[in-house]
Amino acid sequence: MRGPLVLIEPYANRLGGHHQRTLVSLAQARDGSLVVAPHGIASETVRALRDADSRLVTAPAGLAATVLLAVSRVTARLSAAGQRVFRSRCWPRSLRRVPHQITLIARCLAEASALRSARRLESGADAVVILTASEALHGAAALLGGQPHLRFVHEAVTSEDAVVRLLGWLARGGEQHVVAVYPTQAVGDQFAAAFADLPAVVGSFAVDDGRRLSDAERDGGRAAFGIAASEAVVCLVGGWWPYKDISVVDAALDRLKEPLHLVVTGSPLDEAVLQRWRSLPGLRVHTVPGPVSDAVLRLVYAAADAALVTRRPGIGKESGLVMDAARLGIPLVVSEHDDALTTRLRSQSWALTFPAGDPDALADVLHTVIRQPPECPGPEAPGLLGMRSAAEQADFLTRTFAPLRTKES
């Protein structure tokens, strides 16, 4: 009989993103799991977790956890104020980086608070996992939190400056009570230089919940957007962040010579770009402002002949959108931004790739989708991309945590 997990998700209050789905899937895989959300939980996620008989904690348990979270929130407000003050590029880059360093400290304190709460409320968990962990101060979180744990580190958004490096060096002993889990080898390689002594493994974050889109959902998706079954549809999902190459999409759409429906959802979006797309002949743009619930997101995917994923060259972190396509059974149009991902997808008939940053190549691929939509990926597609089922992921986390439990004992 498998025991419960402790699942800590600092971003459980934010709707959308595959961190919510993974949280729910893991909680469903292990009865009685403890979910700690220091900043609250989105209502949609609360309902799913209660259906899974999970224990939900949104307030710190104990004095130490309360103090750590209070200091974290004060520090986060200080960081936000600093970002407003130093937003202008007229300030030296060193000053513009200071608020982001303060953010790293605030995130560490929030993690430590959640770990303190977890230690107080659940002592027999098979694994303690921070699902979306900070990219810095790994040992400090373990020492302040008093709890060995696994931490999924998804990407390096902010590098450490001198003060944060010093804090990390002072707390380096705590790194032996942590195992970092990197979703891709590229992310692991990126962190290996900065955290050479941090124990780490590589394992996909997204899990396969087995809920492929049905034919009824596909019909419903077309009906929801008023699109005929014979017309071509591509969806563009997720916020337009700097690592996503929206400029190549913009240029490719301008080169289209055949009609296409484009369903766009996410946050943030650029309304000026959307307005330009709406003016293009033959292109019909359907916008669903984000973030959206999982039910609405499934509707968007269901309406599409293919999902479009474009990133800038060299971005090697896990793509939740690529995982969504494999999990749901949606064909994929994806840039060749990550060599490892491209190698996995190149021989798959359901995945059409194009050189990153090449709008002519993307336009050619879109014409291919318009004329003859690719076949849908089969049920083996998630495994091809390294995804596990929720039960398999829970077992993987349990095995990875076991050495830390032994060391602690």
C-alpha distance (Angstrom), angle and dihedral (degrees) to the residues before:
residue distance angle dihedral
M1 . . .
R2 3.79 . .
G3 3.78 118.6 .
P4 3.80 130.4 -134.0
L5 3.78 126.4 -80.0
V6 3.79 129.9 -134.7
L7 3.80 106.5 -131.8
I8 3.81 117.3 -170.1
E9 3.81 116.2 -169.0
P10 3.83 115.9 174.1
Y11 3.83 89.9 -173.8
A12 3.80 97.9 49.8
N13 3.81 88.4 114.2
R14 3.81 91.3 65.8
L15 3.78 118.2 86.9
G16 3.78 117.1 -135.3
G17 3.77 132.1 23.8
H18 3.77 128.0 95.8
H19 3.81 92.7 -92.2
Q20 3.81 88.6 79.0
R21 3.80 93.2 51.4
T22 3.79 93.0 48.1
L23 3.80 90.9 48.7
V24 3.79 92.1 53.3
S25 3.80 94.5 42.7
L26 3.81 93.2 52.2
A27 3.80 91.8 46.3
Q28 3.80 89.7 51.4
A29 3.80 90.4 50.2
R30 3.82 93.6 58.4
D31 3.80 119.3 41.9
G32 3.80 116.1 -133.2
S33 3.80 95.5 17.3
L34 3.79 116.6 165.9
V35 3.81 115.3 -124.6
V36 3.80 115.7 -162.6
A37 3.81 116.0 -166.6
P38 3.82 109.2 173.1
H39 3.81 93.2 -172.1
G40 3.82 98.3 40.6
I41 3.81 134.9 -94.3
A42 3.81 129.5 -92.5
S43 3.81 111.2 -109.9
E44 3.81 93.3 -119.4
T45 3.80 90.2 55.0
V46 3.81 92.1 46.5
R47 3.80 91.0 58.2
A48 3.80 92.9 49.2
L49 3.82 92.8 47.4
R50 3.80 92.9 48.9
D51 3.80 89.5 51.4
A52 3.81 86.2 54.9
D53 3.86 91.2 52.7
S54 3.79 91.1 -118.7
R55 3.78 122.5 159.8
L56 3.80 110.0 -120.4
V57 3.81 123.6 -152.7
T58 3.79 120.1 -175.7
A59 3.82 99.1 156.0
P60 3.82 126.0 63.3
A61 3.79 116.2 -98.2
G62 3.78 113.7 -139.1
L63 3.78 135.5 4.8
A64 3.80 97.5 -78.6
A65 3.81 92.8 51.5
T66 3.81 90.8 46.7
V67 3.80 93.5 51.5
L68 3.81 93.4 45.8
L69 3.80 92.8 50.7
A70 3.81 92.4 46.4
V71 3.81 91.3 52.4
S72 3.80 89.7 45.8
R73 3.79 91.8 55.2
V74 3.79 93.0 48.2
T75 3.80 89.4 48.9
A76 3.81 91.6 48.5
R77 3.81 91.0 52.5
L78 3.79 89.5 50.0
S79 3.79 89.5 52.1
A80 3.81 92.2 49.4
A81 3.80 90.8 50.8
G82 3.79 90.6 48.9
Q83 3.79 91.8 51.1
R84 3.80 89.9 54.6
V85 3.80 92.3 48.3
F86 3.81 96.3 45.7
R87 3.81 97.1 37.5
S88 3.80 93.9 109.7
R89 3.80 117.5 88.1
C90 3.78 88.9 -135.0
W91 3.81 86.8 84.2
P92 3.82 117.8 83.9
R93 3.81 112.9 -95.2
S94 3.81 90.3 -118.1
L95 3.82 90.1 61.8
R96 3.80 93.3 44.0
R97 3.80 88.6 56.4
V98 3.82 95.1 53.6
P99 3.85 97.0 82.1
H100 3.79 90.6 51.4
Q101 3.80 90.2 53.1
I102 3.80 88.4 52.6
T103 3.82 88.2 51.4
L104 3.81 89.5 57.9
I105 3.80 89.6 54.7
A106 3.80 92.1 47.3
R107 3.80 91.3 51.2
C108 3.81 91.3 49.1
L109 3.81 91.2 52.7
A110 3.82 92.2 48.6
E111 3.80 90.1 50.6
A112 3.80 90.8 48.8
S113 3.81 90.3 51.3
A114 3.81 91.3 51.5
L115 3.81 91.0 48.1
R116 3.83 90.7 51.1
S117 3.80 89.6 51.7
A118 3.80 91.2 48.1
R119 3.81 92.2 50.2
R120 3.80 90.7 51.2
L121 3.81 96.3 46.1
E122 3.82 104.7 35.7
S123 3.78 124.3 29.4
G124 3.80 99.8 161.7
A125 3.81 103.7 54.2
D126 3.79 119.2 139.6
A127 3.81 88.9 -133.8
V128 3.80 140.1 -0.7
V129 3.80 111.4 -144.6
I130 3.80 135.2 179.4
L131 3.79 100.6 -153.8
T132 3.81 96.9 -164.0
A133 3.79 106.9 27.0
S134 3.77 132.0 178.4
E135 3.77 118.2 -97.9
A136 3.82 92.3 -128.0
L137 3.82 143.6 43.9
H138 3.80 93.7 35.5
G139 3.80 94.4 157.9
A140 3.80 93.0 44.1
A141 3.80 91.0 56.3
A142 3.81 90.1 52.6
L143 3.81 94.6 47.0
L144 3.81 95.9 44.7
G145 3.79 91.4 41.8
G146 3.79 94.0 47.4
Q147 3.79 89.6 -142.8
P148 3.82 132.6 107.0
H149 3.77 109.9 -133.3
L150 3.78 150.2 158.6
R151 3.78 118.0 -109.4
F152 3.80 127.0 -161.7
V153 3.81 106.1 -143.5
H154 3.80 106.6 -167.2
E155 3.80 103.1 -179.7
A156 3.79 145.7 -22.7
V157 3.79 106.0 -102.3
T158 3.81 96.0 158.7
S159 3.79 126.2 26.2
E160 3.80 120.5 -145.0
D161 3.78 121.4 -97.5
A162 3.82 124.7 -157.4
V163 3.82 99.2 -77.8
V164 3.79 95.2 47.2
R165 3.81 90.6 44.3
L166 3.81 88.9 53.2
L167 3.82 91.4 50.9
G168 3.78 89.7 48.5
W169 3.81 91.3 49.7
L170 3.81 91.6 50.8
A171 3.81 89.9 51.9
R172 3.80 96.7 39.8
G173 3.81 91.0 116.9
G174 3.77 88.3 68.5
E175 3.80 91.0 63.2
Q176 3.80 89.0 78.2
H177 3.82 88.1 65.5
V178 3.79 92.1 55.7
V179 3.79 137.2 69.6
A180 3.80 115.5 -162.6
V181 3.79 115.5 -145.4
Y182 3.80 113.5 -153.7
P183 3.82 116.0 -163.3
T184 3.83 93.0 -145.0
Q185 3.77 136.4 23.1
A186 3.81 89.4 -120.3
V187 3.81 90.7 60.9
G188 3.79 89.9 45.8
D189 3.80 91.4 52.4
Q190 3.79 90.0 48.9
F191 3.81 92.4 55.5
A192 3.80 97.6 38.5
A193 3.80 93.8 81.1
A194 3.81 95.5 49.5
F195 3.83 95.9 40.3
A196 3.78 104.3 29.6
D197 3.84 93.9 157.0
L198 3.80 96.8 45.4
P199 3.84 110.5 109.9
A200 3.79 108.4 -123.7
V201 3.79 145.6 170.8
V202 3.79 133.0 -170.3
G203 3.80 120.0 -123.9
S204 3.77 136.4 145.5
F205 3.80 115.5 -98.3
A206 3.81 99.6 -155.2
V207 3.80 116.8 79.5
D208 3.77 130.5 -152.5
D209 3.79 109.0 -117.6
G210 3.82 91.6 -176.4
R211 3.81 92.5 -124.9
R212 3.80 100.9 132.0
L213 3.78 117.6 177.9
S214 3.79 113.8 -90.5
D215 3.80 126.7 -139.0
A216 3.81 88.2 -110.3
E217 3.81 90.7 55.7
R218 3.80 90.8 49.5
D219 3.81 90.8 52.4
G220 3.80 89.6 46.3
G221 3.79 92.4 50.4
R222 3.80 92.0 54.4
A223 3.79 91.0 46.3
A224 3.81 92.5 49.3
F225 3.81 91.4 58.7
G226 3.80 95.9 35.2
I227 3.79 93.9 -117.3
A228 3.79 122.1 149.0
A229 3.79 118.6 -124.4
S230 3.82 91.0 -117.7
E231 3.82 95.1 56.2
A232 3.81 123.2 92.6
V233 3.81 119.4 -114.4
V234 3.80 132.3 -174.4
C235 3.82 123.1 -177.0
L236 3.80 126.6 -146.7
V237 3.80 108.8 -161.3
G238 3.80 131.9 -173.4
G239 3.78 137.5 32.3
W240 3.77 119.6 -54.3
W241 3.78 99.3 -110.1
P242 3.83 123.3 173.0
Y243 3.82 93.7 -100.4
K244 3.81 90.2 58.4
D245 3.79 112.5 84.9
I246 3.80 101.4 -136.5
S247 3.79 90.1 157.4
V248 3.81 91.2 68.5
V249 3.82 89.7 50.6
D250 3.80 89.3 49.9
A251 3.79 92.4 52.5
A252 3.81 94.2 43.2
L253 3.80 94.2 51.6
D254 3.79 89.0 53.3
R255 3.83 88.1 57.9
L256 3.82 96.4 53.1
K257 3.78 115.7 121.0
E258 3.81 98.1 -177.5
P259 3.82 131.9 58.5
L260 3.81 119.2 -89.0
H261 3.80 138.2 172.2
L262 3.81 115.7 -137.7
V263 3.82 119.1 -164.1
V264 3.81 111.3 -161.9
T265 3.80 126.0 -170.3
G266 3.79 134.7 160.5
S267 3.77 143.2 74.9
P268 2.96 133.3 -64.7
L269 3.81 103.3 29.7
D270 3.80 129.2 168.8
E271 3.79 108.3 -119.6
A272 3.81 92.6 -165.1
V273 3.81 90.5 58.2
L274 3.80 91.6 46.0
Q275 3.79 90.4 51.4
R276 3.79 90.4 52.5
W277 3.80 90.2 51.3
R278 3.78 91.4 50.3
S279 3.80 88.9 57.9
L280 3.81 94.2 55.2
P281 3.81 114.1 106.9
G282 3.78 114.5 -113.8
L283 3.81 94.1 13.4
R284 3.80 119.2 108.1
V285 3.79 113.9 -167.9
H286 3.81 121.4 -157.3
T287 3.81 113.6 -169.4
V288 3.80 125.6 -161.1
P289 3.83 107.9 -175.3
G290 3.79 112.0 -132.6
P291 2.90 162.5 -92.0
V292 3.80 91.4 54.6
S293 3.79 136.7 -178.5
D294 3.79 121.5 -98.8
A295 3.81 90.2 -107.1
V296 3.81 91.6 57.2
L297 3.79 91.5 43.9
R298 3.80 90.6 54.5
L299 3.81 88.2 51.7
V300 3.82 90.4 54.3
Y301 3.80 92.9 49.5
A302 3.81 91.4 44.0
A303 3.80 91.6 58.1
A304 3.81 93.5 53.9
D305 3.79 133.7 90.6
A306 3.80 87.5 -158.1
A307 3.80 141.0 1.1
L308 3.81 116.5 -125.6
V309 3.82 119.5 -140.5
T310 3.81 119.5 178.4
R311 3.78 124.9 174.9
R312 3.76 135.9 166.4
P313 3.82 117.3 -97.9
G314 3.79 115.7 -81.5
I315 3.82 98.1 25.0
G316 3.79 101.5 137.7
K317 3.80 104.5 169.2
E318 3.79 120.8 115.1
S319 3.80 114.5 -80.8
G320 3.77 112.5 -138.5
L321 3.81 88.1 -165.2
V322 3.80 93.1 57.3
M323 3.80 88.7 47.7
D324 3.81 90.0 48.8
A325 3.80 91.1 54.5
A326 3.81 92.6 51.5
R327 3.79 93.1 42.8
L328 3.80 96.3 47.7
G329 3.80 97.3 37.5
I330 3.82 99.2 -112.1
P331 3.83 123.0 146.6
L332 3.77 114.7 -115.1
V333 3.80 137.4 -135.3
V334 3.81 106.1 -168.0
S335 3.78 137.8 168.4
E336 3.80 119.9 -119.2
H337 3.80 92.0 -117.6
D338 3.81 96.3 129.6
D339 3.81 118.5 48.1
A340 3.80 94.3 -155.4
L341 3.79 93.1 50.9
T342 3.81 92.2 44.5
T343 3.81 90.6 52.6
R344 3.80 90.9 53.6
L345 3.79 93.8 47.8
R346 3.79 102.5 37.6
S347 3.81 97.0 90.1
Q348 3.81 95.3 40.3
S349 3.80 115.0 107.0
W350 3.82 91.4 -151.9
A351 3.82 93.8 58.0
L352 3.81 122.0 70.3
T353 3.79 113.9 -168.5
F354 3.80 132.1 -166.8
P355 3.83 133.4 -175.9
A356 3.81 110.5 -83.6
G357 3.79 112.3 -104.3
D358 3.82 94.9 16.5
P359 3.84 110.4 121.4
D360 3.81 93.7 179.9
A361 3.81 90.9 56.4
L362 3.81 91.2 46.4
A363 3.81 90.8 50.4
D364 3.82 89.2 52.1
V365 3.81 91.1 51.4
L366 3.81 91.4 48.2
H367 3.81 89.4 51.9
T368 3.82 87.4 53.0
V369 3.81 90.6 53.7
I370 3.81 90.9 47.6
R371 3.81 93.5 51.4
Q372 3.81 98.8 38.5
P373 3.83 119.4 3.1
P374 3.81 112.9 -141.3
E375 3.77 120.2 -108.0
C376 3.80 117.2 -94.9
P377 3.81 119.3 -99.0
G378 3.78 115.5 -102.1
P379 3.80 127.6 -124.6
E380 3.81 89.8 -88.2
A381 3.83 92.2 65.8
P382 3.84 97.4 89.0
G383 3.80 91.1 53.9
L384 3.80 90.2 49.9
L385 3.81 88.4 60.6
G386 3.79 93.6 46.2
M387 3.79 97.7 -101.8
R388 3.78 118.7 150.2
S389 3.76 129.2 -158.3
A390 3.80 114.9 -101.9
A391 3.81 91.0 -102.8
E392 3.80 91.6 49.9
Q393 3.80 91.1 47.8
A394 3.80 91.2 50.7
D395 3.82 89.3 51.6
F396 3.81 90.8 48.2
L397 3.80 90.8 52.7
T398 3.80 91.1 47.0
R399 3.82 92.0 52.5
T400 3.79 92.2 46.0
F401 3.81 92.4 49.4
A402 3.82 94.9 47.4
P403 3.85 96.1 85.3
L404 3.81 90.1 52.6
R405 3.81 90.5 51.3
T406 3.80 90.2 50.5
K407 3.80 91.9 48.1
E408 3.80 91.4 48.9
S409 3.81 91.4 50.5
